[in-house]
Amino acid sequence: MKTALDISTSGLVAQRQRLNAISSNLANMSTTRNEAGEIEAYQPRYVVFQADAELATAAGGQGVSVSEVVTSDVEPLLKYQPSHPDANTEGYVAYPNINMTMEFVDALEATRAYEANIGVIEVTKDLAQQTLQIVA
């Protein structure tokens, strides 16, 4: 049962990191400057998962871990706004190329996966409690 808890916990941690990346992308949809204050559109970040071999079980189950958080190299969206302080010499402002609909769908999927892992943890706890009642 400990392995089932470990696998579900690894899923919770991975999905939390995915949700953090998604929320960062949504929060920076109109960010036109980097952390140093230089004009540069925010680049969206995406989490890459990998099977966690350390949590492999005899039955073939594996946990998950985050192998990396990649920064997208997609070109920014250019919008013609000549009065914007971050406009280039042609009057275009570079905005992050983030699809809000896709980000919301990804957030919904990550939330459902998170909830599923919590469900597995709850069932595992119930089974452990019932096992202890049988033994006692």
C-alpha positions as a printed NumPy array, in Angstrom:
array([[  0.   ,   0.   ,   0.   ],
       [  2.939,   2.284,   0.615],
       [  3.882,   1.982,  -3.055],
       [  0.374,   3.011,  -4.142],
       [  0.622,   6.071,  -1.898],
       [  4.069,   6.907,  -3.278],
       [  2.889,   6.628,  -6.878],
       [ -0.169,   8.792,  -6.244],
       [  1.91 ,  11.329,  -4.357],
       [  4.335,  11.581,  -7.278],
       [  1.345,  12.292,  -9.518],
       [  0.126,  15.022,  -7.166],
       [  3.518,  16.721,  -7.145],
       [  3.862,  16.513, -10.936],
       [  0.366,  17.89 , -11.597],
       [  0.932,  20.707,  -9.11 ],
       [  4.039,  21.758, -11.047],
       [  2.042,  21.577, -14.273],
       [ -0.669,  23.795, -12.785],
       [  1.988,  26.271, -11.632],
       [  3.351,  26.515, -15.195],
       [ -0.149,  26.95 , -16.62 ],
       [ -1.025,  29.687, -14.123],
       [  2.255,  31.438, -14.921],
       [  1.425,  31.327, -18.626],
       [ -2.043,  32.754, -18.041],
       [ -0.774,  35.443, -15.687],
       [  1.786,  36.6  , -18.252],
       [ -0.418,  36.649, -21.352],
       [  0.174,  40.36 , -21.834],
       [  3.716,  40.597, -20.477],
       [  5.96 ,  42.461, -22.906],
       [  9.093,  42.769, -20.76 ],
       [ 11.376,  40.235, -19.112],
       [ 12.494,  40.171, -15.469],
       [ 15.313,  42.627, -16.187],
       [ 12.851,  45.165, -17.617],
       [ 14.009,  44.682, -21.201],
       [ 11.446,  44.547, -23.984],
       [ 10.912,  40.842, -24.619],
       [  7.634,  38.914, -24.788],
       [  7.125,  36.265, -22.106],
       [  7.815,  32.75 , -23.389],
       [  5.275,  30.142, -22.239],
       [  6.519,  27.279, -20.066],
       [  5.469,  23.659, -20.277],
       [  6.147,  20.737, -17.942],
       [  7.546,  17.482, -19.325],
       [  6.771,  14.295, -17.377],
       [  8.724,  11.072, -17.275],
       [  8.194,   7.689, -15.656],
       [  9.894,   7.495, -12.284],
       [ 11.796,   4.205, -12.286],
       [ 12.509,   4.52 ,  -8.548],
       [  8.817,   3.91 ,  -7.874],
       [  8.556,   0.867, -10.138],
       [  6.56 ,  -1.974,  -8.606],
       [  6.625,  -5.705,  -9.213],
       [  3.196,  -5.362, -10.848],
       [  4.596,  -2.88 , -13.396],
       [  3.28 ,   0.354, -11.9  ],
       [  5.49 ,   3.421, -11.97 ],
       [  5.289,   6.87 , -10.55 ],
       [  5.829,  10.066, -12.473],
       [  8.275,  12.897, -12.109],
       [  8.941,  16.166, -13.873],
       [ 11.941,  15.746, -16.14 ],
       [ 12.092,  19.42 , -17.079],
       [ 10.176,  22.621, -17.543],
       [ 10.729,  23.787, -21.103],
       [ 10.347,  27.289, -22.427],
       [  8.509,  27.461, -25.711],
       [ 10.362,  29.04 , -28.614],
       [  7.181,  30.032, -30.445],
       [  7.255,  33.431, -32.122],
       [  5.421,  36.216, -30.249],
       [  2.18 ,  37.7  , -31.537],
       [  2.698,  41.132, -33.059],
       [ -0.08 ,  43.68 , -32.564],
       [ -0.067,  47.086, -34.126],
       [ -0.121,  49.575, -31.24 ],
       [  2.135,  52.503, -32.175],
       [  1.313,  54.434, -28.983],
       [  2.387,  51.555, -26.682],
       [  5.673,  52.261, -24.861],
       [  7.028,  48.831, -25.895],
       [  6.227,  49.209, -29.601],
       [  9.062,  48.631, -32.052],
       [ 10.057,  51.144, -34.729],
       [  7.237,  49.893, -36.987],
       [  4.621,  50.323, -34.223],
       [  4.191,  46.649, -33.346],
       [  4.2  ,  45.248, -29.807],
       [  5.353,  41.661, -29.25 ],
       [  2.925,  39.764, -26.987],
       [  3.325,  36.188, -25.752],
       [  1.853,  33.588, -28.092],
       [ -0.337,  31.87 , -25.496],
       [ -3.64 ,  30.244, -26.394],
       [ -5.924,  30.903, -23.421],
       [ -8.368,  28.164, -24.413],
       [ -5.628,  25.53 , -24.577],
       [ -4.224,  26.686, -21.247],
       [ -7.657,  26.353, -19.617],
       [ -8.123,  22.883, -21.114],
       [ -4.676,  21.865, -19.837],
       [ -5.543,  23.272, -16.406],
       [ -8.792,  21.302, -16.353],
       [ -6.959,  18.116, -17.352],
       [ -4.284,  18.646, -14.688],
       [ -6.97 ,  19.316, -12.073],
       [ -8.798,  16.108, -12.977],
       [ -5.552,  14.119, -12.782],
       [ -4.837,  15.705,  -9.406],
       [ -8.318,  14.76 ,  -8.162],
       [ -7.881,  11.199,  -9.449],
       [ -4.645,  10.829,  -7.499],
       [ -6.353,  12.117,  -4.36 ],
       [ -9.079,   9.535,  -4.946],
       [ -6.501,   6.747,  -5.121],
       [ -4.936,   7.959,  -1.875],
       [ -8.35 ,   7.959,  -0.172],
       [ -9.129,   4.422,  -1.373],
       [ -5.682,   3.233,  -0.252],
       [ -6.23 ,   4.75 ,   3.2  ],
       [ -9.652,   3.088,   3.462],
       [ -8.182,  -0.284,   2.493],
       [ -5.456,   0.093,   5.106],
       [ -8.02 ,   0.951,   7.78 ],
       [-10.19 ,  -2.018,   6.851],
       [ -7.151,  -4.293,   6.917],
       [ -6.293,  -3.108,  10.39 ],
       [ -9.89 ,  -3.788,  11.542],
       [ -9.697,  -7.34 ,  10.203],
       [ -6.418,  -7.963,  12.023],
       [ -7.667,  -6.494,  15.307]])
